[in-house]
């Protein structure tokens, strides 16, 4: 699972929540000005919205918006994606 984030955006809430839930995930910073990830990937290929947060699940599904990612704080990830 990978969380695409920007340090000054609302993606910080999901970053903290995933850490607090002790979920195994990677992070990749997104430059919102250039729309490039730290790895050089065009962020538009991750989500056409171009917004963070974006959470890429092991299945390849992309969740965007805090409202979609947020429920994972209450329901264990294993029940949702496992």
N, C-alpha and C positions, 0 to 999 in steps of 0.2 A: 504494500500500500504506500502511496506517495502523496504527500500534501504539497501542493504548489502554493506559495505564500509570498507576501511582501511584508517587510518588517513594520511598515507604518500603516498597514491596512487592517481591516476587521478580521483577516485570516489569523491574526494573533490569538483570538478567542478559541478557534478550533485547534491551533497548535498547542495551546495550554491544556485544553480539554483532553486531547489525545495523550499527551504526556501524563496527565493526572490519572487517566484510565489505564496507564501502563500498557498501551497498545504499541506493537512493533510496527514502525512506519519510517519512511524516509522523508526528507524534506528537500524541496528544490526552490530556491529563490527565483522570483520573477521580477524583472525590471519593467515596471508598468509604463515607463516612458518609451522604451524600445520594443516592448512586448516580446522580449527574449528571456528564456530561462537561463539559469547559471550555466547549464550544459550547452547553451547555444541553440536550443530548439525554439522554433517560433511558437509562442504560447497559443496562437490561433489554432494550431494543430491539436492542442489539448482541449481547448474549449473555444468555440467561436465567439462567445460573449466577451472573452478577454478579461474577465474579472477573477480576482482571488477572493476567497479560497476556492481551490479545486482539489478534490480528493480522488485520486485514481485507485480504484480497488483492484485486487488481484485478478478479477475477471475482465479487467479492461474498462469496466463501466466508470464513468466520470460523474461524480456528484459535485454540484456547484451550489453556492450560497450557504450561508450559515444555517438557514432553516432546514436544509436537507442534510447537512452534516451533523448539526446539533443533536438530533435524537440519539446519536451514538453515545452521548454522554450518559444517558439513562439506561439504554438497552445494550448489553454486552455485544461487542462486534461479532463474536462467535455465533450468536443467535441470529444475527442479521445477514452475515455473508458466509458463514461456515456451513 
